[in-house]
Amino acid sequence: MPDPKIVLTNALTRIEIDLETRKVFGRDLSDLFNEPAFYNRTVRGLKKATVALQAAWTDKTSLHDAIKVLHANGVQTHYWCMVD
């Protein structure tokens, strides 16, 4: 059985997707002052969004690029800065 946990990472962003628990968590690695992050609020379309995100992922994918892909595939997110 394939691992239900997927980690996409580059110098700018780290996204962790757990298909078993249906949770997504992402961090912006380029802004250490504010530490922006997000998690998913909905789970409908998560598998489709995961495939789309993996296809769109590059070394230059930013946190906001990843959020746009998730939103385009029906997964809504909550975004905040962890230093708040």
Sequence and secondary structure as in RCSB ss.txt:
>XXXX:A:sequence
MPDPKIVLTNALTRIEIDLETRKVFGRDLSDLFNEPAFYNRTVRGLKKATVALQAAWTDKTSLHDAIKVLHANGV
QTHYWCMVD
>XXXX:A:secstr
   SEEEEE SSEEEEEETTTTEEEEEESS TTT EEEEES  TTHHHHHHHHHHH  TT  HHHHHHHHHHTT 
 EEEEETT 
